[in-house]
Amino acid sequence: MIAPQIKIPATYMRGGTSKGVFFKLDDLPAAAQVPGKARDNLLLRVIGSPDPYGKHTDGMGGATSSTSKTVILSKSSKTDHDVDYLFGQVAIDKPFIDWSGNCGNLTAAVGSFAISNGLVDAERIPANGICTVRIWQANIKKTIIAHVPITGGEVQETGDFELDGVTFAAAEVQIEFLDPAADAGEGGGAMFPTGNLVDELAVPGVGQFKATLINAGIPTIFVNAADIGYSGMELQEAINSDPAALARFETIRAYGAIKMGLISDVSEAAARAHTPKVAFVAPPQSYVSSSGKQVDSSDIDLLVRALSMGKLHHAMMGTAAVAIGTAAAIPGTLVNLAAGGGDRDAVRFGHPSGTLRVGAAAEQVEGEWTVTKAIMSRSARVLMEGWVRVPGDCF
């Protein structure tokens, strides 16, 4: 007998420049409420992966790294936190979910979902004003604070805040990533896992060049655009239509991951496609964004392009923006130097869709750099809510 479909309560949300399917943990089937094959198989089927056609026609995914995402939320088990947030980055063409990192963009939607779905105590939600949602990010074991606007006791999603990479304006949600330097096993817990602000990275078939390897927001490998043959003004098509370029970036990512202590052999890189990220930086130049918007060099501090799940991102991953802001705040990193060097507590960088401002507070303690928080503004919106349906035997 062929198993019928089952339905599971779910919400489809945009957070920042990403979209994902959000679940409450206790709404999942019992077998999927714990980590393991059943959970992964269920979420793969929800998204529509693996899809050899690369379209996600039979699922909720959008066949890009920004739209192949799942989120599981629950009342927090941590003191002084409201919600536990677990993020799964779903591969498009492989039966694989990467649980090794956070999605900073979808973080903007976590607070809204938590408030609307009873995960935040009612007495903490004002009738009007800002609700401070204390998020425990379970993938990287970090605290994130979301400042969610409230009107009439409910989340306000509409507004006039514009975010490059998102078509329509919405309400602004400010996000604070507290103590964002990664630990929990990521590179041994050091912000700079090699102990250096700049390293020489030797990559077979690509060359040897300078790199800043940083654990902040998400493990990230920064290189100078000029050192790898780029200007920093590239849009998606210039990179994503070039298989040889994508292969070079994946090789850079694999060898950078080894130097960061995240893997011990290049063969292991495929099993953690979500982390680390690779980004290339350049001094400010004027360019035309993917939407046709003119970005003037006088309006930005530097250019940054970043890859996610093997492709150039259409805007900027939120966690990578944290890494950018943190690295920019530390004199001598490649990001800081591309922005002109010196002390700075915020930068506005140009990405393929436009610009983004991110701030960070960094200081040296006993010779070691630390960052207390990074701050950025995003927006979020419920796109659809109800149930997703999957075959009952898919997990």
TAHU-V84678 format. One record per residue. N is the residue number from 1. PHI is phi in whole degrees, -180 to 180 (* if undefined). PSI is psi as a letter, one per 30 degrees, with the letter a starting at -180 (none if undefined). Layout:
n=N phi=PHI psi=PSI
n=N phi=PHI psi=PSI
//
This chain:
n=1 phi=* psi=k
n=2 phi=-83 psi=k
n=3 phi=-67 psi=k
n=4 phi=-74 psi=l
n=5 phi=-75 psi=l
n=6 phi=-116 psi=l
n=7 phi=-121 psi=k
n=8 phi=-129 psi=k
n=9 phi=-56 psi=k
n=10 phi=-156 psi=l
n=11 phi=-131 psi=k
n=12 phi=-98 psi=j
n=13 phi=-129 psi=k
n=14 phi=-97 psi=k
n=15 phi=-132 psi=j
n=16 phi=59 psi=b
n=17 phi=-103 psi=g
n=18 phi=-123 psi=l
n=19 phi=-132 psi=k
n=20 phi=-159 psi=l
n=21 phi=-98 psi=k
n=22 phi=-104 psi=k
n=23 phi=-130 psi=k
n=24 phi=-83 psi=k
n=25 phi=-53 psi=e
n=26 phi=-79 psi=f
n=27 phi=-88 psi=f
n=28 phi=-73 psi=l
n=29 phi=-54 psi=k
n=30 phi=-53 psi=e
n=31 phi=-65 psi=f
n=32 phi=-98 psi=g
n=33 phi=-81 psi=f
n=34 phi=-124 psi=l
n=35 phi=-61 psi=k
n=36 phi=146 psi=a
n=37 phi=-63 psi=e
n=38 phi=-62 psi=e
n=39 phi=-61 psi=e
n=40 phi=-62 psi=e
n=41 phi=-64 psi=e
n=42 phi=-63 psi=e
n=43 phi=-68 psi=e
n=44 phi=-59 psi=e
n=45 phi=-69 psi=e
n=46 phi=-60 psi=e
n=47 phi=-74 psi=e
n=48 phi=101 psi=g
n=49 phi=-111 psi=l
n=50 phi=-78 psi=k
n=51 phi=-123 psi=j
n=52 phi=-64 psi=f
n=53 phi=-84 psi=f
n=54 phi=65 psi=h
n=55 phi=-123 psi=f
n=56 phi=56 psi=h
n=57 phi=-61 psi=e
n=58 phi=-104 psi=h
n=59 phi=-166 psi=a
n=60 phi=-88 psi=f
n=61 phi=-72 psi=l
n=62 phi=-113 psi=g
n=63 phi=61 psi=g
n=64 phi=-136 psi=l
n=65 phi=-63 psi=f
n=66 phi=-78 psi=f
n=67 phi=-127 psi=g
n=68 phi=-115 psi=i
n=69 phi=-133 psi=k
n=70 phi=-133 psi=k
n=71 phi=-135 psi=k
n=72 phi=-121 psi=k
n=73 phi=-124 psi=k
n=74 phi=-153 psi=l
n=75 phi=-54 psi=k
n=76 phi=-72 psi=k
n=77 phi=-91 psi=f
n=78 phi=-99 psi=k
n=79 phi=-61 psi=k
n=80 phi=64 psi=g
n=81 phi=-129 psi=l
n=82 phi=-97 psi=e
n=83 phi=-142 psi=k
n=84 phi=-95 psi=k
n=85 phi=-122 psi=j
n=86 phi=-117 psi=k
n=87 phi=-116 psi=k
n=88 phi=-123 psi=j
n=89 phi=-90 psi=j
n=90 phi=-94 psi=k
n=91 phi=-68 psi=l
n=92 phi=-85 psi=e
n=93 phi=-110 psi=g
n=94 phi=-132 psi=l
n=95 phi=-81 psi=i
n=96 phi=-147 psi=k
n=97 phi=-122 psi=k
n=98 phi=-95 psi=j
n=99 phi=-104 psi=g
n=100 phi=-85 psi=f
n=101 phi=-149 psi=a
n=102 phi=-102 psi=l
n=103 phi=-112 psi=j
n=104 phi=-68 psi=e
n=105 phi=-66 psi=e
n=106 phi=-67 psi=f
n=107 phi=-54 psi=e
n=108 phi=-64 psi=f
n=109 phi=-93 psi=f
n=110 phi=-63 psi=e
n=111 phi=-62 psi=e
n=112 phi=-61 psi=e
n=113 phi=-62 psi=e
n=114 phi=-61 psi=e
n=115 phi=-65 psi=e
n=116 phi=-71 psi=f
n=117 phi=-113 psi=g
n=118 phi=75 psi=g
n=119 phi=-91 psi=f
n=120 phi=-112 psi=k
n=121 phi=-57 psi=k
n=122 phi=-57 psi=e
n=123 phi=-70 psi=f
n=124 phi=-92 psi=f
n=125 phi=-104 psi=j
n=126 phi=-73 psi=l
n=127 phi=-67 psi=e
n=128 phi=-146 psi=k
n=129 phi=129 psi=b
n=130 phi=-120 psi=k
n=131 phi=-99 psi=k
n=132 phi=-91 psi=j
n=133 phi=-102 psi=k
n=134 phi=-97 psi=j
n=135 phi=-106 psi=k
n=136 phi=-99 psi=j
n=137 phi=-84 psi=j
n=138 phi=-72 psi=f
n=139 phi=-64 psi=e
n=140 phi=-113 psi=g
n=141 phi=56 psi=h
n=142 phi=-135 psi=l
n=143 phi=-96 psi=k
n=144 phi=-128 psi=k
n=145 phi=-112 psi=k
n=146 phi=-110 psi=k
n=147 phi=-104 psi=j
n=148 phi=-104 psi=k
n=149 phi=-71 psi=k
n=150 phi=-125 psi=k
n=151 phi=-133 psi=k
n=152 phi=61 psi=h
n=153 phi=78 psi=g
n=154 phi=-125 psi=l
n=155 phi=-60 psi=k
n=156 phi=-96 psi=j
n=157 phi=-101 psi=f
n=158 phi=-87 psi=k
n=159 phi=177 psi=a
n=160 phi=-113 psi=g
n=161 phi=-79 psi=k
n=162 phi=-104 psi=k
n=163 phi=-125 psi=j
n=164 phi=-59 psi=k
n=165 phi=105 psi=f
n=166 phi=-120 psi=k
n=167 phi=-66 psi=e
n=168 phi=-114 psi=l
n=169 phi=-72 psi=l
n=170 phi=-156 psi=a
n=171 phi=-75 psi=k
n=172 phi=-78 psi=k
n=173 phi=-122 psi=j
n=174 phi=-88 psi=k
n=175 phi=-119 psi=k
n=176 phi=-114 psi=k
n=177 phi=-97 psi=j
n=178 phi=-84 psi=k
n=179 phi=44 psi=h
n=180 phi=-75 psi=f
n=181 phi=-60 psi=k
n=182 phi=-70 psi=k
n=183 phi=-136 psi=b
n=184 phi=52 psi=h
n=185 phi=93 psi=f
n=186 phi=-76 psi=j
n=187 phi=66 psi=g
n=188 phi=77 psi=g
n=189 phi=94 psi=f
n=190 phi=-86 psi=k
n=191 phi=-61 psi=e
n=192 phi=-112 psi=j
n=193 phi=-62 psi=f
n=194 phi=-90 psi=f
n=195 phi=87 psi=g
n=196 phi=-117 psi=k
n=197 phi=-74 psi=e
n=198 phi=-137 psi=k
n=199 phi=-119 psi=l
n=200 phi=-92 psi=k
n=201 phi=-110 psi=j
n=202 phi=-99 psi=k
n=203 phi=-124 psi=j
n=204 phi=-54 psi=k
n=205 phi=82 psi=f
n=206 phi=-117 psi=e
n=207 phi=136 psi=a
n=208 phi=-119 psi=k
n=209 phi=-156 psi=l
n=210 phi=-77 psi=k
n=211 phi=-150 psi=k
n=212 phi=-103 psi=k
n=213 phi=-108 psi=j
n=214 phi=-134 psi=k
n=215 phi=-108 psi=j
n=216 phi=-159 psi=j
n=217 phi=79 psi=d
n=218 phi=-157 psi=k
n=219 phi=-57 psi=k
n=220 phi=-138 psi=k
n=221 phi=-109 psi=j
n=222 phi=-102 psi=k
n=223 phi=-131 psi=l
n=224 phi=-77 psi=k
n=225 phi=-56 psi=e
n=226 phi=-62 psi=e
n=227 phi=-70 psi=f
n=228 phi=-118 psi=g
n=229 phi=87 psi=g
n=230 phi=-125 psi=l
n=231 phi=-99 psi=f
n=232 phi=92 psi=f
n=233 phi=-99 psi=g
n=234 phi=-62 psi=k
n=235 phi=-102 psi=l
n=236 phi=-54 psi=e
n=237 phi=-59 psi=e
n=238 phi=-63 psi=e
n=239 phi=-101 psi=e
n=240 phi=-73 psi=f
n=241 phi=-91 psi=g
n=242 phi=-117 psi=j
n=243 phi=-57 psi=e
n=244 phi=-66 psi=e
n=245 phi=-65 psi=e
n=246 phi=-62 psi=e
n=247 phi=-66 psi=e
n=248 phi=-64 psi=e
n=249 phi=-64 psi=e
n=250 phi=-67 psi=e
n=251 phi=-67 psi=e
n=252 phi=-58 psi=e
n=253 phi=-61 psi=e
n=254 phi=-66 psi=e
n=255 phi=-73 psi=e
n=256 phi=-66 psi=e
n=257 phi=-62 psi=e
n=258 phi=-64 psi=e
n=259 phi=-65 psi=f
n=260 phi=-82 psi=f
n=261 phi=81 psi=g
n=262 phi=-83 psi=e
n=263 phi=-138 psi=l
n=264 phi=-109 psi=f
n=265 phi=-147 psi=k
n=266 phi=-60 psi=f
n=267 phi=-64 psi=f
n=268 phi=-82 psi=f
n=269 phi=-63 psi=e
n=270 phi=-64 psi=f
n=271 phi=-84 psi=f
n=272 phi=-140 psi=i
n=273 phi=-69 psi=f
n=274 phi=-76 psi=e
n=275 phi=-138 psi=k
n=276 phi=-78 psi=l
n=277 phi=-92 psi=l
n=278 phi=-119 psi=k
n=279 phi=-140 psi=k
n=280 phi=-123 psi=k
n=281 phi=-123 psi=l
n=282 phi=-156 psi=l
n=283 phi=-61 psi=l
n=284 phi=-64 psi=k
n=285 phi=-143 psi=l
n=286 phi=-78 psi=k
n=287 phi=-157 psi=l
n=288 phi=-106 psi=k
n=289 phi=-74 psi=l
n=290 phi=-64 psi=f
n=291 phi=-90 psi=f
n=292 phi=93 psi=g
n=293 phi=-76 psi=k
n=294 phi=-79 psi=k
n=295 phi=-110 psi=j
n=296 phi=-90 psi=k
n=297 phi=-60 psi=f
n=298 phi=-72 psi=f
n=299 phi=-96 psi=f
n=300 phi=-133 psi=l
n=301 phi=-95 psi=f
n=302 phi=-165 psi=l
n=303 phi=-107 psi=k
n=304 phi=-140 psi=k
n=305 phi=-126 psi=k
n=306 phi=-135 psi=k
n=307 phi=-106 psi=k
n=308 phi=-136 psi=k
n=309 phi=51 psi=h
n=310 phi=85 psi=g
n=311 phi=-134 psi=l
n=312 phi=-66 psi=k
n=313 phi=-71 psi=k
n=314 phi=-73 psi=f
n=315 phi=-140 psi=c
n=316 phi=-153 psi=k
n=317 phi=-64 psi=k
n=318 phi=-62 psi=e
n=319 phi=-67 psi=e
n=320 phi=-67 psi=e
n=321 phi=-63 psi=e
n=322 phi=-62 psi=e
n=323 phi=-63 psi=e
n=324 phi=-63 psi=e
n=325 phi=-61 psi=e
n=326 phi=-67 psi=e
n=327 phi=-64 psi=e
n=328 phi=-66 psi=f
n=329 phi=-79 psi=f
n=330 phi=-111 psi=j
n=331 phi=-56 psi=k
n=332 phi=106 psi=f
n=333 phi=-72 psi=l
n=334 phi=-63 psi=e
n=335 phi=-67 psi=e
n=336 phi=-61 psi=e
n=337 phi=-67 psi=e
n=338 phi=-64 psi=f
n=339 phi=-85 psi=g
n=340 phi=109 psi=f
n=341 phi=78 psi=l
n=342 phi=85 psi=a
n=343 phi=-85 psi=k
n=344 phi=-154 psi=k
n=345 phi=-107 psi=g
n=346 phi=-161 psi=l
n=347 phi=-139 psi=l
n=348 phi=-113 psi=k
n=349 phi=-116 psi=l
n=350 phi=-94 psi=k
n=351 phi=-126 psi=l
n=352 phi=-57 psi=e
n=353 phi=-95 psi=f
n=354 phi=152 psi=b
n=355 phi=-133 psi=l
n=356 phi=-150 psi=k
n=357 phi=-106 psi=k
n=358 phi=-139 psi=k
n=359 phi=-113 psi=l
n=360 phi=-151 psi=k
n=361 phi=-111 psi=j
n=362 phi=-119 psi=k
n=363 phi=-153 psi=l
n=364 phi=-97 psi=k
n=365 phi=-125 psi=j
n=366 phi=52 psi=h
n=367 phi=83 psi=f
n=368 phi=-109 psi=k
n=369 phi=-78 psi=k
n=370 phi=-131 psi=l
n=371 phi=-130 psi=k
n=372 phi=-84 psi=e
n=373 phi=-165 psi=l
n=374 phi=-126 psi=k
n=375 phi=-131 psi=k
n=376 phi=-151 psi=l
n=377 phi=-110 psi=k
n=378 phi=-134 psi=a
n=379 phi=-146 psi=l
n=380 phi=-152 psi=l
n=381 phi=-159 psi=k
n=382 phi=-73 psi=k
n=383 phi=-96 psi=e
n=384 phi=-163 psi=k
n=385 phi=-143 psi=l
n=386 phi=156 psi=c
n=387 phi=-139 psi=k
n=388 phi=-99 psi=l
n=389 phi=-121 psi=k
n=390 phi=-141 psi=l
n=391 phi=-58 psi=k
n=392 phi=-66 psi=f
n=393 phi=-108 psi=g
n=394 phi=-80 psi=f
n=395 phi=-133 psi=none
//
